[in-house]
Amino acid sequence: MINEALNYRLEGILDILIGTHKSGSGSSSATKGFEREIFVRHFLSRVFPPHFRFGSGDIIDQNGNQSGQVDIVVEYPFIPSLPSSHDDSLRLYFAEGVAAVIEVKSNIQNEWGSILEKANKVGNLQRKSGVAQRGDLYGCSLPKIPFYVVGYYGWDKFDTLKEKVKSNSVSGILQINKKWFYALPPDPYFDSRAPDCYADENDCLMGLIYCLQVILSNVQGIWFSPIQYCVKKNSDQI
């Protein structure tokens, strides 16, 4: 049974998220990114410790692949990323330094096609030179970048949301208005026996918190040098 104080706190956060989103729903296209800003400002940046950074921008890998701009990048705290020369909010990320990606949409049902297009681009990124330390396991290569979706609105049935996760290239979905969260195991490479993650009611926020916490805490260190992105193909790796 959920702790009463925790339940009220989560309910309050959900009310703030959906209420703030409603207050800006009639705004012009000049407010592009509004959904993302709400979610970062009122949730992610206040929940996780300050050494974790949440930003937006493009992700690149050593094969020349590029994601295009993604809504939210969750960074590992020990890999650099490059700010824009004129706007610190848009960064260029090395794939090895990205812990997870979160796309935030007003209505995930209406924007599902663009979500899958972005998920596939992120899924094509290769993190081939990062070496992670996971508990007692050393020398593990980093898996694909987890891709989560947050929607203020979406489908009317939970089974539809669940099917979208299980049959596509997304790691999990949080639908705020219905208070639903469903995700694949957050780190199957670390624990192949882990079950899928399901949460509803006010617990839905804890589902996403849990998945991000597992992803971030299972990696204690990554061997990686950004200069590898600049080394010629016929040169030795640095």
Backbone as JSON, one array per atom type, in Angstrom:
{
  "sequence": "MINEALNYRLEGILDILIGTHKSGSGSSSATKGFEREIFVRHFLSRVFPPHFRFGSGDIIDQNGNQSGQVDIVVEYPFIPSLPSSHDDSLRLYFAEGVAAVIEVKSNIQNEWGSILEKANKVGNLQRKSGVAQRGDLYGCSLPKIPFYVVGYYGWDKFDTLKEKVKSNSVSGILQINKKWFYALPPDPYFDSRAPDCYADENDCLMGLIYCLQVILSNVQGIWFSPIQYCVKKNSDQI",
  "N": [[0.85, -1.2, 0.0], [0.57, 2.2, -0.87], [2.43, 4.82, 0.63], [0.81, 7.38, 2.43], [1.62, 10.1, 2.48], [3.44, 10.14, 0.35], [1.7, 9.5, -1.73], [0.0, 11.76, -1.84], [1.89, 13.69, -2.5], [2.79, 12.87, -5.05], [0.36, 13.04, -6.42], [-0.07, 15.79, -6.3], [2.06, 16.72, -7.91], [1.34, 15.62, -10.39], [-1.07, 17.0, -10.8], [-0.08, 19.6, -11.09], [1.45, 19.32, -13.45], [-0.49, 18.6, -15.46], [-2.25, 20.71, -15.18], [-0.69, 23.01, -15.71], [-0.03, 22.47, -18.32], [-2.57, 22.59, -19.54], [-3.09, 25.31, -19.22], [-1.52, 26.5, -21.12], [-2.41, 25.56, -23.53], [-3.79, 26.87, -25.58], [-1.97, 28.5, -26.79], [0.24, 30.11, -29.2], [2.29, 28.88, -31.97], [4.71, 29.8, -31.22], [5.34, 28.9, -28.78], [6.64, 26.48, -28.97], [7.98, 23.5, -27.71], [6.99, 23.81, -25.22], [5.66, 21.75, -23.77], [7.82, 20.07, -23.16], [9.39, 21.77, -21.56], [7.72, 22.21, -19.35], [7.67, 19.61, -18.25], [10.36, 19.14, -17.59], [10.95, 21.33, -15.88], [9.03, 21.19, -13.81], [9.19, 18.61, -12.9], [11.41, 16.53, -13.64], [13.92, 17.95, -13.14], [13.59, 18.63, -10.51], [13.3, 16.32, -9.14], [15.51, 14.56, -9.46], [18.96, 14.31, -8.3], [21.17, 17.21, -8.26], [23.52, 16.83, -9.81], [22.83, 15.49, -12.08], [22.04, 16.12, -15.44], [19.6, 17.57, -17.53], [18.8, 18.08, -20.78], [18.42, 19.42, -24.14], [18.74, 18.66, -27.61], [20.92, 17.51, -30.3], [22.04, 14.15, -30.93], [25.01, 12.41, -31.63], [26.95, 9.77, -33.23], [29.93, 7.71, -33.56], [29.88, 6.68, -36.09], [28.86, 8.52, -37.77], [26.14, 8.88, -37.63], [23.14, 10.69, -36.76], [20.74, 11.99, -34.51], [18.9, 14.03, -34.92], [17.05, 16.79, -33.47], [16.2, 16.03, -30.16], [13.73, 15.87, -27.55], [14.25, 15.65, -24.69], [17.31, 14.96, -23.21], [18.82, 12.74, -21.08], [21.65, 12.89, -19.25], [24.64, 11.0, -18.55], [26.69, 11.66, -15.7], [29.43, 11.93, -16.19], [30.43, 12.35, -18.74], [31.28, 14.66, -21.27], [29.33, 17.23, -22.99], [28.46, 19.36, -25.76], [27.73, 22.78, -25.76], [25.53, 25.01, -27.64], [26.83, 27.79, -29.49], [25.37, 30.06, -29.11], [23.21, 29.47, -27.54], [22.66, 27.88, -24.67], [20.83, 25.93, -24.14], [20.48, 24.16, -26.21], [22.23, 21.41, -27.07], [25.06, 19.47, -28.26], [25.39, 16.09, -28.23], [27.46, 13.33, -27.34], [26.97, 9.96, -28.2], [27.79, 8.06, -26.34], [27.56, 9.33, -23.92], [24.91, 9.58, -23.26], [22.3, 8.75, -21.2], [19.55, 8.25, -21.38], [16.74, 8.96, -23.52], [13.98, 11.17, -23.74], [10.94, 11.75, -25.2], [8.55, 14.28, -25.32], [5.18, 14.9, -25.63], [2.17, 16.63, -26.55], [-0.1, 15.16, -27.29], [0.17, 11.86, -27.56], [-1.01, 9.91, -29.14], [-1.89, 11.29, -31.45], [0.55, 12.1, -32.45], [2.07, 9.91, -32.97], [3.35, 8.81, -35.23], [5.53, 10.58, -35.8], [6.9, 10.23, -33.44], [7.76, 7.54, -33.55], [9.46, 7.74, -35.75], [11.51, 9.33, -34.71], [12.32, 7.67, -32.62], [13.41, 5.53, -34.05], [15.62, 6.75, -35.26], [17.16, 7.4, -33.02], [17.55, 4.81, -32.11], [19.27, 3.83, -34.04], [21.73, 4.81, -33.39], [25.08, 4.13, -32.44], [26.92, 2.99, -29.68], [29.81, 2.35, -29.46], [32.34, 2.49, -28.27], [32.2, 2.97, -25.6], [32.79, 1.79, -22.32], [31.32, 0.19, -19.73], [30.93, 0.02, -16.16], [29.26, -2.13, -14.25], [28.13, -2.77, -11.32], [29.46, -5.73, -10.21], [30.26, -6.46, -12.7], [32.46, -6.02, -15.34], [33.76, -4.29, -18.2], [31.55, -4.3, -19.89], [29.81, -3.5, -22.82], [28.0, -0.52, -23.7], [24.45, -0.63, -23.93], [21.78, -0.15, -26.38], [20.45, 3.2, -26.61], [18.04, 3.98, -24.24], [14.62, 4.81, -24.92], [12.12, 6.85, -24.04], [8.66, 7.85, -23.83], [6.6, 10.57, -23.12], [3.35, 11.65, -22.67], [0.88, 14.15, -22.43], [-1.71, 13.69, -23.08], [-3.43, 10.94, -24.75], [-4.06, 7.65, -25.58], [-7.24, 5.88, -25.14], [-7.42, 3.42, -24.0], [-5.63, 1.26, -21.84], [-4.48, -1.12, -22.73], [-3.89, -0.57, -25.38], [-1.83, 1.31, -25.18], [0.1, -0.32, -23.93], [0.52, -2.26, -25.92], [1.7, -0.68, -27.89], [4.2, -0.16, -26.79], [5.31, -2.75, -26.6], [5.47, -3.6, -29.23], [7.01, -1.88, -30.72], [9.81, 0.41, -31.18], [10.2, 1.7, -28.71], [10.99, 2.34, -25.28], [9.32, 2.76, -23.11], [6.19, 4.2, -21.98], [4.64, 7.05, -20.61], [1.54, 8.22, -19.81], [0.0, 11.03, -18.94], [-2.6, 12.13, -18.37], [-4.24, 9.91, -18.0], [-2.87, 8.65, -16.06], [-1.07, 6.48, -16.47], [1.6, 4.16, -16.78], [3.87, 2.26, -18.6], [6.52, 0.06, -19.25], [9.32, -1.6, -20.79], [11.77, -3.86, -19.26], [14.06, -1.85, -17.5], [16.84, -2.19, -17.63], [17.81, -4.66, -19.13], [20.21, -5.82, -19.79], [21.68, -5.82, -17.54], [20.11, -7.21, -15.71], [18.57, -9.81, -16.74], [16.31, -11.1, -15.93], [14.49, -9.3, -15.01], [11.21, -7.98, -14.61], [8.66, -6.53, -16.81], [7.76, -3.08, -16.39], [5.09, -1.7, -14.7], [2.77, 0.79, -13.84], [0.13, 2.57, -12.27], [-2.43, 5.05, -11.55], [-1.48, 7.49, -9.1], [1.01, 6.45, -8.84], [2.21, 6.32, -11.3], [4.17, 8.18, -11.99], [6.27, 7.33, -10.39], [6.96, 5.03, -11.71], [8.37, 5.88, -14.02], [10.42, 7.29, -12.74], [11.68, 5.17, -11.41], [12.67, 3.61, -13.59], [14.52, 5.38, -14.82], [16.24, 5.78, -12.67], [17.34, 3.22, -12.32], [18.71, 2.9, -14.76], [20.6, 4.98, -14.58], [21.98, 4.41, -12.19], [23.13, 1.89, -12.5], [25.36, 2.16, -14.02], [28.49, 2.89, -13.22], [30.79, 3.97, -14.22], [32.37, 5.06, -17.26], [34.6, 4.29, -19.78], [35.85, 6.47, -22.0], [36.85, 8.62, -24.61], [36.33, 11.76, -25.93], [37.83, 12.58, -28.13], [37.94, 10.5, -29.87], [35.96, 10.85, -31.74], [37.12, 12.48, -33.54], [39.29, 11.22, -34.62], [40.97, 9.91, -37.43], [39.89, 7.32, -39.68], [41.92, 5.5, -40.3], [43.65, 5.75, -38.26], [45.11, 5.0, -35.04], [43.02, 4.14, -32.28], [42.34, 6.45, -29.67]],
  "CA": [[0.0, 0.0, 0.0], [1.39, 3.37, -1.01], [2.48, 5.74, 1.74], [-0.15, 8.46, 2.21], [2.33, 11.34, 2.17], [3.96, 9.99, -1.0], [0.57, 9.54, -2.66], [-0.43, 13.15, -1.99], [2.94, 14.43, -3.19], [2.72, 12.51, -6.46], [-0.89, 13.6, -6.95], [0.15, 17.22, -6.48], [2.93, 16.92, -9.08], [0.52, 15.34, -11.58], [-2.01, 18.11, -10.97], [0.69, 20.74, -11.62], [1.82, 19.04, -14.83], [-1.63, 18.66, -16.36], [-2.83, 22.05, -15.08], [0.17, 23.95, -16.42], [-0.18, 22.18, -19.75], [-3.86, 23.13, -19.98], [-3.05, 26.77, -19.24], [-0.83, 26.96, -22.32], [-2.87, 24.8, -24.69], [-4.26, 27.73, -26.66], [-0.92, 29.42, -27.2], [0.68, 30.02, -30.59], [3.42, 28.0, -32.24], [5.91, 30.38, -30.63], [5.6, 28.18, -27.53], [7.14, 25.14, -29.26], [8.82, 23.02, -26.62], [6.32, 24.1, -23.95], [5.43, 20.5, -23.05], [9.1, 19.63, -22.63], [9.82, 22.68, -20.49], [6.9, 21.9, -18.17], [8.07, 18.33, -17.66], [11.68, 19.3, -16.98], [10.93, 22.32, -14.81], [8.16, 20.81, -12.69], [9.35, 17.22, -12.49], [12.72, 15.9, -13.68], [15.0, 18.71, -12.51], [13.32, 18.74, -9.08], [13.28, 14.98, -8.55], [16.83, 13.94, -9.45], [20.02, 15.13, -7.71], [21.62, 18.28, -9.16], [24.61, 16.49, -10.72], [22.28, 14.96, -13.32], [21.64, 17.22, -16.3], [18.56, 17.27, -18.51], [18.88, 19.09, -21.81], [17.81, 19.14, -25.43], [19.68, 18.85, -28.71], [21.17, 16.4, -31.21], [22.98, 13.12, -30.5], [25.8, 11.86, -32.74], [27.81, 8.65, -32.88], [31.2, 7.68, -34.29], [29.63, 6.24, -37.46], [28.28, 9.61, -38.53], [24.7, 8.96, -37.45], [22.67, 11.82, -35.98], [19.36, 11.76, -34.12], [18.0, 15.18, -35.02], [16.8, 17.31, -32.12], [15.32, 15.27, -29.28], [13.15, 16.75, -26.55], [15.0, 15.61, -23.42], [18.43, 14.04, -23.08], [19.29, 12.5, -19.72], [23.08, 12.66, -19.4], [25.5, 10.48, -17.5], [27.39, 12.82, -15.12], [30.88, 11.91, -16.36], [30.78, 12.51, -20.15], [30.96, 16.03, -21.67], [28.52, 17.54, -24.16], [28.87, 20.67, -26.27], [26.63, 23.74, -25.9], [25.52, 25.87, -28.8], [27.57, 29.02, -29.26], [24.47, 31.16, -28.77], [22.09, 29.04, -26.7], [23.12, 26.75, -23.87], [19.78, 24.93, -23.98], [20.6, 23.18, -27.29], [23.56, 20.86, -26.96], [25.44, 18.35, -29.11], [25.72, 15.02, -27.29], [28.08, 12.1, -27.79], [26.05, 8.87, -27.86], [28.28, 7.35, -25.15], [27.23, 10.07, -22.71], [23.46, 9.71, -23.11], [21.71, 7.68, -20.41], [18.22, 7.97, -21.91], [16.05, 10.01, -24.26], [12.55, 11.27, -23.45], [10.16, 12.62, -26.06], [7.38, 14.78, -24.61], [4.2, 15.34, -26.61], [0.86, 17.01, -26.04], [-0.98, 14.0, -27.49], [1.03, 10.85, -28.19], [-1.76, 9.21, -30.19], [-1.88, 12.11, -32.66], [1.92, 12.33, -32.93], [2.76, 8.63, -32.88], [4.22, 8.61, -36.39], [6.78, 11.32, -35.61], [7.59, 9.62, -32.3], [8.46, 6.35, -34.04], [10.55, 8.19, -36.62], [12.61, 9.77, -33.84], [12.8, 6.48, -31.9], [14.26, 4.75, -34.95], [16.88, 7.47, -35.42], [17.93, 7.19, -31.78], [17.9, 3.4, -32.07], [20.37, 3.55, -34.97], [22.99, 5.31, -32.85], [25.94, 3.09, -31.89], [27.83, 3.41, -28.6], [30.73, 1.22, -29.6], [33.6, 2.59, -27.54], [32.0, 3.13, -24.17], [32.91, 0.59, -21.49], [30.62, 0.49, -18.49], [31.14, -0.78, -14.96], [27.94, -2.37, -13.68], [28.27, -3.62, -10.15], [30.63, -6.6, -10.27], [30.54, -6.8, -14.09], [33.33, -5.02, -15.94], [34.0, -4.46, -19.61], [30.31, -4.43, -20.63], [29.54, -2.39, -23.72], [26.73, 0.14, -23.43], [23.37, -1.07, -24.82], [21.09, 0.91, -27.11], [19.94, 4.28, -25.77], [16.61, 3.83, -23.92], [13.79, 5.86, -25.51], [10.83, 6.92, -23.35], [7.7, 8.81, -24.36], [5.66, 11.15, -22.16], [2.26, 12.38, -23.3], [-0.14, 14.68, -21.52], [-2.91, 12.97, -23.5], [-3.08, 9.85, -25.64], [-5.06, 6.64, -25.89], [-8.33, 5.68, -24.18], [-7.31, 2.1, -23.39], [-4.28, 0.93, -21.41], [-3.95, -2.2, -23.57], [-3.33, 0.04, -26.59], [-0.53, 1.86, -24.79], [1.0, -1.45, -23.69], [0.85, -2.87, -27.21], [2.6, 0.23, -28.6], [5.53, -0.37, -26.23], [5.82, -4.1, -26.85], [5.61, -3.89, -30.66], [7.75, -0.83, -31.39], [11.16, 0.67, -30.69], [10.2, 2.59, -27.55], [11.27, 1.62, -24.03], [8.21, 2.91, -22.18], [5.3, 5.34, -22.19], [3.89, 7.64, -19.5], [0.41, 9.05, -20.26], [-0.27, 11.75, -17.7], [-4.02, 12.35, -18.06], [-4.8, 8.64, -17.54], [-2.0, 8.15, -14.99], [-0.6, 5.16, -16.89], [3.0, 3.99, -17.18], [4.27, 0.89, -18.93], [7.86, 0.05, -19.85], [10.12, -2.81, -20.78], [12.76, -3.81, -18.19], [14.92, -0.69, -17.76], [18.22, -2.56, -17.93], [17.84, -6.12, -19.27], [21.6, -6.28, -19.91], [22.17, -5.99, -16.17], [19.28, -8.21, -15.05], [17.71, -10.34, -17.79], [15.1, -11.65, -15.33], [13.65, -8.21, -14.54], [9.9, -7.95, -15.28], [8.22, -5.24, -17.34], [7.38, -2.14, -15.33], [3.74, -1.18, -14.87], [2.3, 1.6, -12.72], [-1.03, 3.4, -12.6], [-2.81, 6.05, -10.55], [-0.39, 8.44, -8.84], [2.28, 5.71, -8.93], [2.75, 6.32, -12.66], [5.41, 8.95, -11.98], [7.31, 6.5, -9.79], [7.41, 4.08, -12.72], [9.42, 6.52, -14.82], [11.55, 7.56, -11.83], [12.37, 3.89, -11.19], [13.41, 3.22, -14.79], [15.67, 6.27, -14.98], [17.16, 5.53, -11.56], [18.05, 1.97, -12.62], [19.64, 3.16, -15.87], [21.67, 5.86, -14.13], [22.76, 3.86, -11.08], [23.83, 0.67, -12.89], [26.61, 2.51, -14.69], [29.32, 3.68, -12.32], [31.89, 4.59, -14.94], [32.49, 4.76, -18.68], [35.87, 4.68, -20.42], [35.52, 7.09, -23.28], [37.53, 9.87, -24.91], [35.63, 12.42, -27.05], [38.7, 12.76, -29.28], [37.68, 9.4, -30.79], [35.1, 11.35, -32.8], [37.94, 13.27, -34.46], [40.38, 10.38, -35.13], [40.75, 9.38, -38.78], [39.59, 5.88, -39.67], [43.11, 4.68, -40.39], [44.5, 6.06, -37.12], [44.86, 4.2, -33.85], [42.09, 4.71, -31.31], [42.96, 7.12, -28.53]],
  "C": [[0.88, 1.24, 0.0], [1.31, 4.26, 0.23], [1.59, 6.95, 1.45], [0.52, 9.77, 1.82], [2.88, 11.3, 0.74], [2.84, 10.11, -2.02], [0.11, 10.97, -2.9], [0.61, 13.97, -2.74], [2.92, 14.15, -4.69], [1.47, 13.09, -7.13], [-0.73, 15.09, -7.21], [1.0, 17.53, -7.7], [2.15, 16.68, -10.37], [-0.47, 16.46, -11.86], [-1.3, 19.33, -11.56], [1.02, 20.53, -13.09], [0.63, 19.22, -15.78], [-2.26, 20.06, -16.35], [-2.01, 23.08, -15.84], [0.08, 23.73, -17.92], [-1.49, 22.75, -20.28], [-3.8, 24.64, -20.12], [-2.37, 27.32, -20.48], [-1.32, 26.33, -23.6], [-3.31, 25.67, -25.85], [-3.22, 28.66, -27.2], [-0.49, 29.16, -28.64], [1.85, 29.07, -30.72], [4.72, 28.54, -31.67], [6.29, 29.68, -29.34], [6.06, 26.75, -27.79], [8.13, 24.7, -28.18], [8.2, 23.25, -25.26], [6.12, 22.84, -23.12], [6.71, 19.99, -22.4], [9.53, 20.47, -21.44], [9.03, 22.45, -19.21], [7.44, 20.66, -17.46], [9.43, 18.42, -16.98], [11.6, 20.19, -15.75], [10.16, 21.84, -13.58], [8.35, 19.37, -12.22], [10.8, 16.77, -12.48], [13.79, 16.66, -12.89], [14.81, 18.84, -11.0], [13.37, 17.39, -8.37], [14.68, 14.41, -8.41], [17.89, 14.87, -8.88], [20.61, 16.1, -8.72], [22.75, 17.91, -10.1], [24.13, 15.8, -11.99], [21.72, 16.12, -14.14], [20.63, 16.73, -17.33], [18.55, 18.41, -19.53], [18.19, 18.66, -23.08], [18.85, 19.4, -26.52], [19.79, 17.62, -29.58], [22.19, 15.44, -30.61], [23.7, 12.58, -31.73], [26.56, 10.63, -32.26], [29.04, 8.65, -33.78], [31.06, 7.18, -35.73], [29.04, 7.33, -38.33], [26.77, 9.71, -38.45], [24.32, 10.13, -36.55], [21.18, 11.67, -35.73], [18.4, 12.83, -34.6], [17.67, 15.63, -33.61], [15.81, 16.44, -31.36], [14.89, 16.17, -28.12], [13.98, 16.82, -25.28], [16.09, 14.56, -23.52], [18.81, 13.96, -21.61], [20.75, 12.09, -19.83], [23.66, 11.86, -18.23], [26.35, 11.64, -16.98], [28.88, 12.86, -15.38], [31.32, 11.95, -17.82], [30.4, 13.93, -20.58], [29.96, 16.07, -22.82], [28.79, 18.99, -24.52], [27.67, 21.6, -26.4], [26.68, 24.46, -27.24], [26.26, 27.16, -28.47], [26.68, 30.17, -28.81], [23.35, 30.77, -27.82], [22.49, 27.77, -25.96], [22.08, 25.64, -23.78], [19.83, 23.86, -25.07], [22.03, 22.69, -27.35], [23.79, 19.78, -28.02], [26.01, 17.27, -28.2], [26.46, 13.89, -28.0], [27.21, 10.93, -27.32], [26.47, 8.15, -26.58], [27.88, 8.04, -23.85], [25.76, 10.19, -22.42], [22.93, 8.5, -22.34], [20.35, 7.28, -20.95], [17.71, 9.19, -22.67], [14.58, 9.98, -23.89], [11.92, 12.23, -24.45], [8.86, 12.99, -25.34], [6.41, 15.39, -25.62], [2.89, 15.72, -25.92], [-0.11, 15.84, -26.14], [-0.19, 12.92, -28.25], [0.29, 10.05, -29.26], [-1.69, 9.98, -31.5], [-0.49, 12.24, -33.27], [2.75, 11.05, -32.95], [3.73, 8.39, -34.04], [5.55, 9.32, -36.23], [7.59, 10.78, -34.45], [8.39, 8.41, -32.75], [9.62, 6.71, -34.95], [11.76, 8.61, -35.79], [13.19, 8.57, -33.07], [13.73, 5.65, -32.77], [15.61, 5.43, -35.17], [17.76, 7.3, -34.2], [18.4, 5.75, -31.7], [19.04, 3.03, -32.99], [21.72, 4.02, -34.45], [23.77, 4.17, -32.19], [26.86, 3.67, -30.82], [28.92, 2.35, -28.5], [31.98, 1.32, -28.77], [33.43, 2.82, -26.05], [32.12, 1.81, -23.45], [32.36, 0.9, -20.12], [31.04, -0.45, -17.38], [29.79, -0.92, -14.27], [28.07, -3.32, -12.49], [29.56, -4.41, -10.21], [31.01, -6.97, -11.71], [31.34, -5.68, -14.74], [33.52, -5.33, -17.42], [32.73, -4.64, -20.43], [30.15, -3.23, -21.57], [28.17, -1.81, -23.41], [25.67, -0.36, -24.4], [22.81, 0.11, -25.61], [20.56, 1.97, -26.13], [18.45, 4.06, -25.49], [15.82, 5.05, -24.4], [12.4, 5.83, -24.86], [9.97, 8.03, -23.95], [6.79, 9.27, -23.22], [4.62, 11.93, -22.92], [1.3, 12.91, -22.26], [-1.49, 14.04, -21.82], [-2.5, 11.87, -24.48], [-4.25, 8.92, -25.88], [-6.11, 6.49, -24.78], [-8.24, 4.35, -23.46], [-5.85, 1.81, -23.04], [-3.67, -0.15, -22.29], [-3.34, -1.66, -24.86], [-1.95, 0.6, -26.3], [0.5, 0.75, -24.61], [1.45, -2.09, -25.0], [1.83, -2.0, -28.0], [4.03, 0.08, -28.09], [6.1, -1.7, -26.68], [6.09, -4.36, -28.33], [6.4, -2.83, -31.42], [9.09, -0.57, -30.69], [11.2, 1.71, -29.58], [10.36, 1.75, -26.29], [10.12, 1.69, -23.05], [7.41, 4.16, -22.49], [4.66, 5.74, -20.87], [2.8, 8.52, -20.11], [-0.18, 9.72, -19.03], [-1.76, 11.84, -17.38], [-4.69, 11.09, -17.54], [-4.03, 8.06, -16.36], [-1.56, 6.7, -15.26], [0.89, 5.21, -17.18], [3.24, 2.52, -17.46], [5.61, 0.94, -19.65], [8.43, -1.35, -19.84], [11.12, -2.74, -19.64], [13.78, -2.72, -18.46], [16.37, -1.03, -18.07], [18.33, -4.08, -18.05], [19.25, -6.67, -19.39], [22.2, -6.53, -18.53], [21.4, -7.09, -15.45], [18.25, -8.72, -16.06], [16.4, -10.9, -17.24], [14.13, -10.57, -14.88], [12.32, -8.2, -15.3], [9.67, -6.58, -15.94], [7.73, -4.37, -16.19], [6.01, -1.56, -15.64], [3.36, -0.37, -13.63], [1.1, 2.42, -13.17], [-1.36, 4.29, -11.41], [-1.62, 6.99, -10.31], [0.99, 7.79, -8.9], [2.94, 5.84, -10.3], [4.06, 7.1, -12.74], [6.57, 8.14, -11.4], [7.82, 5.45, -10.77], [8.54, 4.65, -13.55], [10.65, 6.83, -13.96], [12.37, 6.29, -11.63], [13.24, 3.52, -12.39], [14.66, 4.08, -14.98], [16.7, 6.02, -13.89], [17.97, 4.26, -11.79], [19.1, 2.21, -13.69], [20.84, 3.97, -15.39], [22.56, 5.2, -13.08], [23.54, 2.6, -11.46], [25.15, 0.93, -13.58], [27.4, 3.43, -13.77], [30.49, 4.37, -13.01], [31.92, 4.16, -16.39], [33.87, 5.21, -19.15], [35.54, 5.21, -21.79], [36.29, 8.4, -23.43], [36.85, 10.53, -26.09], [36.49, 12.61, -28.29], [38.53, 11.63, -30.3], [36.79, 9.84, -31.95], [35.89, 12.11, -33.86], [39.06, 12.45, -35.1], [40.03, 9.85, -36.51], [40.6, 7.86, -38.72], [40.84, 5.02, -39.69], [44.1, 4.96, -39.25], [44.17, 5.12, -35.96], [43.86, 4.91, -32.97], [42.85, 5.33, -30.16], [42.26, 6.68, -27.25]]
}
